[in-house]
Amino acid sequence: MKSLAGQLLVASRELGDPNFHRTVILLVQHGKDGALGLVLNRPLDVTLKHACEEALEATCRAEGVLRQGGPCPGPLMTLHSHDGAPHFGSEERLEVISGLYFSTDRDELEWLLKQEQPSAMFFLGYSGWGPGQLEREVADGAWIAAATTRNMVFEASQTGKWSKLLTRASLGGRVKPELIPDDPSVN
């Protein structure tokens, strides 16, 4: 299977794992050693400011909530498209798609949290798959892979977008996405 890195994984209705019920994941890495992604639409009841004060003991000007990136524990992570974000020389920054970066670098995270309006999302935990596991799940119909853009990633982070993205991913180019209602029951 060709690498799905940089694509959205939209949980199908058949996916029975409660960790991934109605989730939208951005696949950050995918290769022969496995895959790593972040659940975009699972906000936590913790604000970024509260998390900064408690865990990082750092100043935070960024608004928003912390997100649950998946069931696997991990460090604080970010997806950002901040054009002015300095790169602190860490090899941990990765351009996932054009203009959208993934990082776990503490200096970069702290810099982003000090910005009033960073184009960023922050995550605790991640979603991970061992070698061949994601390929089997996609083949079994648990996930639908869809190409994405930076704007779609930030849109997918809004709760309630799963249904629209699932419909868009399943129907491909047969239906104009702007005609798909957020709530299909209004159809």
C-alpha positions as CSV (number, residue, x, y, z in Angstrom):
1,M,0.0,0.0,0.0
2,K,1.2,3.5,-0.8
3,S,1.9,5.7,2.2
4,L,-1.2,7.4,3.6
5,A,0.9,10.1,5.4
6,G,-0.7,13.5,5.1
7,Q,-4.2,12.1,4.5
8,L,-7.3,12.0,6.7
9,L,-8.5,8.8,8.1
10,V,-12.3,8.9,8.6
11,A,-13.7,6.1,10.8
12,S,-16.3,4.1,9.0
13,R,-19.6,3.3,10.6
14,E,-18.4,-0.3,10.9
15,L,-15.4,0.5,13.1
16,G,-16.2,-1.0,16.5
17,D,-13.3,0.3,18.6
18,P,-14.7,2.8,21.0
19,N,-11.4,4.7,21.0
20,F,-12.1,5.6,17.4
21,H,-15.9,5.9,17.2
22,R,-16.7,8.8,14.8
23,T,-13.2,10.1,14.7
24,V,-11.2,11.9,12.1
25,I,-7.5,11.4,12.2
26,L,-4.7,13.1,10.4
27,L,-2.1,10.6,9.5
28,V,1.3,12.2,10.3
29,Q,3.6,9.2,9.4
30,H,3.0,6.0,7.6
31,G,5.6,3.5,6.4
32,K,6.8,-0.1,6.7
33,D,7.4,0.4,10.5
34,G,3.8,1.4,11.2
35,A,1.8,4.6,11.4
36,L,1.2,7.6,13.7
37,G,-1.8,9.9,13.6
38,L,-3.7,12.5,15.6
39,V,-7.5,12.4,16.3
40,L,-8.6,15.9,15.2
41,N,-12.1,15.9,16.6
42,R,-11.7,14.9,20.2
43,P,-11.4,18.0,22.4
44,L,-10.7,17.6,26.1
45,D,-12.3,19.6,28.9
46,V,-9.0,21.3,29.5
47,T,-8.0,24.7,28.1
48,L,-4.6,25.4,26.8
49,K,-4.1,28.1,29.4
50,H,-4.9,25.7,32.3
51,A,-2.7,23.0,30.9
52,C,0.2,25.5,30.5
53,E,-0.1,26.7,34.1
54,E,-0.3,23.1,35.5
55,A,2.2,21.1,33.4
56,L,4.6,23.5,31.6
57,E,4.7,26.3,34.2
58,A,4.8,28.6,31.2
59,T,3.0,31.6,30.0
60,C,0.2,30.9,27.6
61,R,-1.6,33.4,25.4
62,A,-3.1,30.9,23.0
63,E,-6.8,30.3,23.2
64,G,-8.5,26.9,22.7
65,V,-8.6,23.5,24.2
66,L,-6.3,20.6,24.4
67,R,-7.2,17.6,22.3
68,Q,-7.0,13.8,22.8
69,G,-4.8,12.7,19.9
70,G,-5.5,9.0,20.6
71,P,-5.3,6.2,23.1
72,C,-1.5,5.9,23.2
73,P,0.3,8.1,25.8
74,G,2.8,10.6,24.5
75,P,4.3,14.1,25.0
76,L,2.5,17.3,24.2
77,M,2.3,17.6,20.4
78,T,1.2,20.2,17.9
79,L,0.0,20.6,14.4
80,H,0.5,24.1,13.2
81,S,0.6,26.3,10.1
82,H,2.1,29.4,11.8
83,D,4.2,31.0,9.0
84,G,6.4,32.8,11.5
85,A,7.2,29.8,13.8
86,P,10.9,29.5,14.3
87,H,12.5,26.2,13.8
88,F,14.6,25.4,16.8
89,G,16.8,22.9,15.0
90,S,15.0,19.9,16.3
91,E,14.6,17.0,13.9
92,E,11.2,16.4,15.5
93,R,9.4,19.0,13.2
94,L,7.8,17.4,10.2
95,E,5.9,18.9,7.3
96,V,2.8,16.7,7.1
97,I,1.2,18.4,4.2
98,S,2.2,21.7,2.5
99,G,2.3,24.4,5.1
100,L,1.2,22.1,8.0
101,Y,3.8,21.0,10.5
102,F,3.9,18.4,13.3
103,S,6.2,18.9,16.3
104,T,7.0,17.7,19.7
105,D,9.8,20.1,20.3
106,R,9.4,21.8,23.7
107,D,10.9,25.1,22.5
108,E,8.6,25.3,19.5
109,L,5.5,24.3,21.5
110,E,6.3,27.0,24.1
111,W,6.8,29.6,21.4
112,L,3.4,28.7,19.8
113,L,1.6,28.8,23.1
114,K,2.9,32.4,23.7
115,Q,1.3,33.6,20.4
116,E,-2.2,35.2,20.7
117,Q,-3.6,33.4,17.7
118,P,-1.4,30.6,16.6
119,S,-2.7,28.5,13.7
120,A,-2.2,25.5,15.8
121,M,-3.9,22.5,17.6
122,F,-2.3,20.9,20.7
123,F,-2.6,17.2,21.5
124,L,-2.1,14.8,24.4
125,G,-1.6,11.2,23.2
126,Y,-1.6,9.8,19.7
127,S,-3.0,7.0,17.5
128,G,-0.5,4.4,16.5
129,W,-0.5,1.2,14.4
130,G,2.2,-1.5,14.1
131,P,3.6,-2.7,10.8
132,G,0.8,-3.8,8.5
133,Q,-2.0,-3.1,11.0
134,L,-3.4,0.1,9.4
135,E,-3.2,-1.5,6.0
136,R,-5.4,-4.5,7.3
137,E,-7.9,-2.1,8.9
138,V,-8.2,0.0,5.7
139,A,-8.7,-3.2,3.7
140,D,-11.3,-4.4,6.1
141,G,-13.3,-1.1,5.7
142,A,-12.6,0.3,9.2
143,W,-11.1,3.5,7.8
144,I,-11.7,5.6,4.7
145,A,-8.6,7.5,3.6
146,A,-9.1,11.0,2.0
147,A,-6.8,13.6,0.6
148,T,-6.7,16.8,2.7
149,T,-5.6,20.4,2.8
150,R,-4.5,22.5,5.7
151,N,-7.9,24.2,5.8
152,M,-9.7,20.8,5.9
153,V,-7.5,19.7,8.8
154,F,-8.6,22.7,10.9
155,E,-12.2,22.3,9.8
156,A,-12.1,18.6,10.7
157,S,-11.1,19.5,14.2
158,Q,-14.6,20.9,14.8
159,T,-16.9,18.4,16.5
160,G,-19.8,17.4,14.3
161,K,-17.8,17.3,11.1
162,W,-17.3,13.5,11.1
163,S,-20.5,12.7,9.2
164,K,-19.8,15.3,6.5
165,L,-16.3,14.1,6.1
166,L,-17.4,10.4,6.0
167,T,-19.9,11.2,3.3
168,R,-17.3,13.3,1.3
169,A,-14.7,10.5,1.6
170,S,-17.1,7.7,0.6
171,L,-18.8,9.5,-2.3
172,G,-15.5,10.9,-3.6
173,G,-16.1,13.3,-6.5
174,R,-19.7,12.3,-7.2
175,V,-21.3,14.9,-4.9
176,K,-20.3,18.5,-4.4
177,P,-19.0,18.8,-0.8
178,E,-20.7,22.1,-0.2
179,L,-24.1,20.4,-0.8
180,I,-23.5,17.9,2.0
181,P,-25.3,19.1,5.2
182,D,-23.4,18.9,8.5
183,D,-26.3,16.9,9.9
184,P,-27.5,14.4,7.3
185,S,-30.8,14.0,9.2
186,V,-31.9,17.4,7.8
187,N,-31.8,15.9,4.3
